[in-house]
């Protein structure tokens, strides 16, 4: 607020069991040892452009299952970013994410909650004057153009362990993507002063 931003679209702060649903805004208690998805999308009041960033954090010690999910999500995010060049497609980005997550033993369950961790949603979307803009970084997603800004937000979600999502905003350039976010990605995140 001090920098002229507002949260006109709300926010997500979801712990287990709500974080098993990739779109749940969260309610109830935040529990020690459980992953907490924090997804903020502030709007600059002057320019009206939106931001978007998600981190998953755990107060206390995360389970081995959550550590494994987080490592796979971070690796898949890097694979997605490697696709952010003009001429590549949203479909290429989604396939890169799925290749990493499938190799780690996870499956897709698009739109369906599962007990075990699974991929419930696409990798990301365009962002600008609207929080969600074309094109989608998903199956059938179109060509990426230089100067476009996208969210890269792979995630895994399941009723047994909750959810893990890590998201940054990146600009597509001919030299490679430029990450606009600067937050650490670790589960034990502590902001630096």
C-alpha positions, 0 to 999 in steps of 0.5 A, a space after each residue: 500500500 505504501 508503494 501505491 499498490 492494492 490487492 483488488 483481486 484478493 489473495 490466496 493463503 491456503 494450508 492443508 487441506 484447502 491447498 489440495 485444491 489449486 484454486 482455493 483461496 484458503 480459510 481456517 488455521 495455518 498449521 505447523 509442518 503443513 505447506 502453505 501456499 501464498 499467492 499475491 497479485 497486487 495491482 499498481 494503482 497508477 499504471 493499473 498493471 498487475 503483479 503475481 507471485 506465489 511461494 509455498 512455505 512451511 512453518 516447522 519441518 516439512 514432510 519428505 513428501 512435501 520436500 519431494 513435491 517442492 523439489 520437483 516443482 522448482 525443477 519443472 519451473 526451471 524447465 518451463 523458463 528454458 522454453 520462454 523464447 520468441 517463437 516457442 509456444 505455450 504448449 512447449 512450456 506445458 510439455 516441459 513442465 509435465 516431462 519433469 513432473 512425470 519423470 518424478 512420478 507424478 501424474 496429471 489430474 486436470 480439474 480433479 482433486 486426487 489423494 496423491 499429488 498431481 498436476 491440476 492446472 496449466 503452467 501459467 498465463 499472460 499478465 498485464 492490465 488483467 491478472 489473467 490474459 492470453 495466451 495460456 501456457 498450457 496444451 494448445 497454447 499459442 506462440 510466444 512473442 518478445 516483450 510478453 509477460 507470463 506467469 510461470 507457476 507449476 504446482 502439485 496438489 493432493 489431499 494427503 499432503 496439500 499443495 505446492 506451487 512456486 510462481 514468478 513473472 517473466 518477460 520473453 526476450 530473444 536473449 532469454 527470459 527476464 525474471 521480475 520477481 526476487 523472492 527466495 523459493 525455499 520451503 523454509 523461506 525467511 525474508 532477508 533484511 
